Amino acid sequence: MRQLLGGLCAALGMIAPMAAQAQAWSPSRPITIVVPVPPGSSTDILARILAERLPPALGQTVVVTNRPGASGLIGAAAVARAEPDGHTLLLSASTLFGAPHVLPKGAGGGVDVIRDLAPVVKTASSPLVILANPQLGVRTPQELVAYLKKHPGLPYASSGNGSPQHIAGQLFMKATGTTMIHVPYKGVMPAVTDTVSGQIKLAFGALGGVGGFIDGGQLVAVAVAEKRRTSLLPNVSTLTEAGIDGVELNVFFPVLAPAGTPAAAIRRLNREIGAIMQAPEVREKMRASGVETLGGSVEDAVREVKAEYDRYGSVVAEFGIKEE
């Protein structure tokens, strides 16, 4: 018994320093957050909030680097190749997980967004909204379906082939038995701009960045592609409420690290970033941009990233979506 207790104490003596070491991870040099889109987007805004607020918590400066290209895969590849030590992170929109299913194999340097990257935390999300030019004369999901039944083939805008907005449009047609013509744009704002001007009358878009057009009456928010109403647009019906099921989508913004990054680093970053996202002033700033801040565990982020990747793969295959 004495020998057994002695061995147990020795083992505990080894575990305790290891546990303390795991809890004590801190960066030893500046952290780089790679944003795989140009400056000015919701993704970029989130990254710059972290660059401002993480240094006091981590004791190191944080630098944001924009590496756009190949629907986010260029930036993702740069992070995947970085040293897996917690000093290089990727902050991307969830559109990243659709790109491998749509672009040619090897695009962006052949990065595998599931195998080569480790999810850290979901920072925020933005609901997908059906947006109509007021000239179209529809304000509810039921009115839109009725219009499309009478006018099949109405063009609708999205931010590009394989984007969540494109996929939402395809799922909407499947759920309602309607027909529309997809018009892909190179990004959300060009699609929204043409919808506001009336060059195209309907768009599927993320709420981030378009709230001002809705408030100003230049766009009508017809419906939200969520099961439950969002507090960001409390007076706008969901498609599910209207009896249109299977079109529940949003855009979320995860932070990812190179695969192989120590668990202690990932958990510390998860904790610090999650706390920043819950700060009242951060929540209000992002809500004003049509984005709701989140957080959650590492396990939540891992699960939702994999689910999003698989869902994109299924829908892209079902509808034969290909690169523009």
C-alpha positions in Angstrom: 0.0 0.0 0.0 2.8 2.4 0.8 4.4 1.6 -2.5 1.1 2.2 -4.3 0.5 5.5 -2.5 4.1 6.5 -3.2 3.7 5.8 -6.9 0.4 7.7 -7.0 1.9 10.7 -5.4 4.8 10.6 -7.8 2.4 10.5 -10.8 0.4 13.4 -9.4 3.6 15.3 -8.8 4.3 15.0 -12.5 0.8 15.8 -13.6 0.5 19.0 -11.5 3.4 20.8 -13.2 2.1 19.7 -16.6 -1.4 21.0 -15.9 0.1 24.3 -14.6 2.2 24.6 -17.8 -0.9 23.9 -19.9 -2.8 26.7 -18.1 0.1 29.1 -18.3 0.5 29.3 -22.1 1.3 32.8 -23.3 2.6 34.1 -26.6 6.3 34.9 -26.7 6.2 37.2 -29.7 3.6 39.3 -31.6 0.5 37.5 -32.9 -0.5 37.8 -36.6 -4.2 37.5 -37.6 -4.6 36.7 -41.3 -7.8 38.0 -42.9 -8.4 36.3 -46.2 -10.5 39.2 -47.7 -9.7 42.9 -48.4 -10.0 45.5 -45.7 -13.4 46.9 -44.8 -15.5 43.7 -44.4 -17.2 42.4 -41.3 -14.4 39.9 -41.1 -11.8 42.6 -41.2 -13.6 44.7 -38.6 -13.7 41.8 -36.2 -10.0 41.1 -36.7 -9.1 44.7 -35.9 -11.2 44.6 -32.7 -9.2 41.6 -31.6 -5.9 43.4 -32.6 -6.9 46.3 -30.3 -8.2 44.3 -27.4 -6.1 41.1 -27.2 -2.7 42.8 -26.3 -3.7 43.7 -22.8 -4.8 40.2 -22.1 -1.9 38.4 -23.8 0.9 40.8 -23.3 1.9 40.9 -27.0 0.9 43.1 -29.9 -1.4 41.8 -32.5 -1.0 42.6 -36.2 -3.8 42.1 -38.9 -2.6 41.1 -42.4 -5.0 40.9 -45.3 -4.3 38.0 -47.7 -7.3 37.8 -50.1 -7.7 35.4 -53.0 -9.2 32.1 -54.1 -12.3 32.6 -51.9 -10.2 32.8 -48.8 -8.0 29.8 -49.6 -4.8 32.0 -50.1 -5.0 33.3 -46.6 -5.9 29.9 -45.2 -2.9 28.3 -46.9 -0.6 30.9 -45.4 -1.8 30.1 -41.9 -1.8 26.4 -42.4 2.0 26.6 -43.4 2.8 28.8 -40.3 4.5 27.4 -37.2 1.7 25.8 -35.1 2.5 27.6 -31.9 -0.4 30.0 -31.4 1.3 33.0 -33.0 -0.5 32.9 -36.4 -4.3 32.8 -36.6 -6.9 33.0 -39.4 -10.1 34.9 -39.0 -12.4 34.0 -41.9 -16.1 34.0 -42.9 -17.6 30.5 -43.1 -17.7 30.9 -46.8 -14.2 29.5 -46.6 -15.6 26.0 -46.1 -17.5 26.1 -49.4 -14.5 27.2 -51.5 -12.9 23.7 -51.7 -16.1 22.2 -53.0 -16.5 24.8 -55.8 -12.9 25.8 -56.9 -10.6 23.4 -58.8 -8.6 21.0 -56.8 -5.4 22.6 -55.5 -6.8 26.1 -55.6 -5.1 28.4 -53.1 -2.1 26.1 -52.7 -4.0 22.9 -52.0 -4.9 23.7 -48.4 -7.3 21.3 -46.7 -9.4 23.6 -44.5 -10.5 20.7 -42.2 -7.2 18.8 -41.9 -4.7 21.7 -42.0 -6.5 24.1 -39.6 -7.7 23.8 -36.0 -10.8 25.8 -35.0 -10.4 28.0 -32.0 -13.7 29.9 -31.5 -16.7 31.3 -33.3 -16.5 35.1 -32.9 -19.7 36.2 -34.5 -22.4 35.5 -37.1 -24.6 37.4 -39.5 -28.0 36.1 -40.7 -28.8 35.7 -44.4 -31.6 37.9 -45.6 -33.7 38.0 -48.7 -33.4 41.5 -50.0 -35.8 43.1 -52.5 -35.8 46.4 -54.3 -39.0 48.2 -53.3 -40.0 48.3 -57.0 -40.5 44.6 -56.9 -43.5 45.1 -54.6 -43.0 42.2 -52.3 -42.6 42.5 -48.5 -43.2 38.9 -47.1 -42.0 35.4 -48.0 -45.6 34.5 -49.1 -45.7 37.5 -51.5 -42.3 36.6 -52.9 -43.4 33.0 -53.6 -46.6 34.2 -55.3 -44.7 36.7 -57.4 -42.2 34.0 -58.5 -45.1 31.6 -59.4 -46.4 34.3 -61.8 -43.0 35.5 -63.0 -40.6 32.4 -63.2 -37.0 33.1 -64.0 -36.6 36.3 -61.9 -32.8 37.0 -61.6 -31.4 37.1 -58.1 -28.0 38.3 -57.0 -25.5 36.7 -54.7 -21.9 37.3 -53.7 -20.6 34.5 -56.0 -21.0 30.9 -57.0 -21.0 28.6 -54.1 -21.4 31.4 -51.5 -24.0 30.9 -48.7 -26.2 33.5 -50.5 -26.1 31.4 -53.7 -26.8 28.2 -51.8 -29.7 29.9 -49.9 -31.2 30.8 -53.3 -30.9 27.3 -54.6 -32.5 25.8 -51.4 -35.3 28.4 -51.5 -36.2 27.4 -55.1 -36.1 23.7 -54.0 -38.3 24.4 -51.0 -40.9 26.5 -52.8 -41.0 25.0 -56.3 -40.1 28.3 -57.9 -37.5 29.2 -60.6 -35.0 32.0 -60.5 -31.9 32.8 -62.4 -28.7 33.1 -60.4 -26.5 36.2 -61.1 -23.2 35.9 -59.2 -21.3 39.0 -58.2 -17.7 39.3 -56.9 -18.6 40.1 -53.4 -21.6 41.1 -51.3 -21.5 44.9 -51.8 -21.5 44.9 -55.6 -24.6 42.6 -55.5 -26.3 44.9 -52.9 -25.4 48.0 -54.8 -27.1 46.8 -58.0 -30.1 45.7 -56.0 -30.4 49.1 -54.4 -30.1 50.8 -57.8 -32.7 48.5 -59.3 -30.5 46.9 -61.9 -31.5 43.7 -60.3 -34.6 43.4 -58.1 -33.8 40.6 -55.7 -30.7 39.5 -53.7 -29.7 36.9 -51.1 -27.3 38.6 -48.8 -25.8 38.6 -45.3 -27.2 41.3 -43.0 -23.7 42.6 -42.2 -23.2 45.9 -44.0 -26.7 46.3 -45.5 -28.7 47.3 -42.4 -28.5 51.0 -43.4 -30.2 50.3 -46.8 -33.0 48.4 -45.0 -33.4 51.2 -42.4 -33.3 53.8 -45.2 -36.0 52.1 -47.3 -33.7 51.4 -50.3 -34.1 47.7 -49.6 -36.9 45.5 -48.2 -35.9 42.7 -45.9 -38.4 40.0 -47.1 -37.3 37.2 -44.8 -34.5 35.8 -42.7 -33.0 32.4 -43.5 -33.1 31.2 -39.9 -35.4 29.0 -37.8 -36.0 31.7 -35.2 -36.2 35.4 -35.6 -33.0 37.3 -35.0 -32.8 40.2 -32.5 -31.0 42.1 -35.3 -34.2 42.2 -37.3 -37.0 41.4 -34.8 -39.8 42.5 -37.1 -38.8 40.4 -40.1 -40.3 36.9 -40.5 -38.2 33.8 -40.9 -38.7 31.4 -43.9 -39.4 28.7 -41.4 -42.3 30.8 -39.9 -43.7 31.1 -43.4 -43.7 27.3 -43.8 -40.5 27.3 -46.0 -38.2 24.7 -44.5 -34.6 23.7 -45.2 -33.2 27.2 -45.9 -31.6 27.8 -42.5 -28.2 29.4 -43.2 -26.0 32.2 -41.8 -22.5 33.4 -42.2 -20.3 32.9 -39.1 -16.7 34.0 -38.4 -14.4 31.5 -36.8 -10.8 31.9 -35.7 -8.6 29.1 -36.8 -5.0 28.1 -36.0 -2.5 25.8 -37.9 -3.2 22.2 -37.2 -1.0 20.9 -34.4 -1.2 24.1 -32.4 -1.0 23.1 -28.7 -4.3 22.6 -26.9 -3.2 25.0 -24.2 -2.7 27.8 -26.7 -6.0 27.1 -28.4 -7.9 27.1 -25.1 -6.3 30.3 -23.9 -7.0 32.0 -27.2 -10.6 30.7 -27.1 -11.1 32.1 -23.6 -9.6 35.5 -24.3 -11.3 36.0 -27.7 -14.7 34.8 -26.3 -14.4 37.4 -23.5 -13.8 40.2 -26.0 -16.8 39.2 -28.0 -19.0 39.4 -24.9 -17.8 42.9 -24.0 -20.9 45.2 -24.2 -19.2 47.8 -26.3 -18.0 45.2 -28.8 -21.5 43.6 -29.0 -23.1 47.0 -29.7 -20.6 48.0 -32.3 -21.0 44.7 -34.2 -24.8 44.8 -33.9 -24.8 48.1 -35.6 -23.1 46.4 -38.5 -25.6 43.6 -38.6 -23.4 41.1 -36.8 -24.1 39.3 -33.6 -21.0 38.4 -31.4 -20.7 34.8 -30.1 -18.1 32.7 -28.3 -18.5 29.2 -27.0 -16.1 26.3 -26.5 -13.4 25.0 -28.7 -15.5 21.8 -29.2 -18.4 24.0 -30.4 -16.2 25.6 -33.0 -14.8 22.2 -34.2 -18.3 20.7 -34.5 -19.8 23.6 -36.4 -16.9 24.1 -38.8 -17.0 20.4 -39.8 -20.8 20.5 -40.1 -20.6 23.6 -42.4 -17.9 22.0 -44.6 -20.1 18.9 -45.0 -23.2 20.8 -45.7 -21.5 22.9 -48.4 -20.2 19.7 -50.0 -23.6 18.1 -50.1 -25.4 21.1 -51.5 -22.7 21.9 -54.1 -22.9 18.3 -55.3 -26.7 18.3 -55.4 -27.0 21.4 -57.5 -23.8 21.0 -59.6 -22.4 24.3 -58.5 -19.1 25.1 -60.1 -16.6 28.0 -60.3 -17.7 31.0 -62.2 
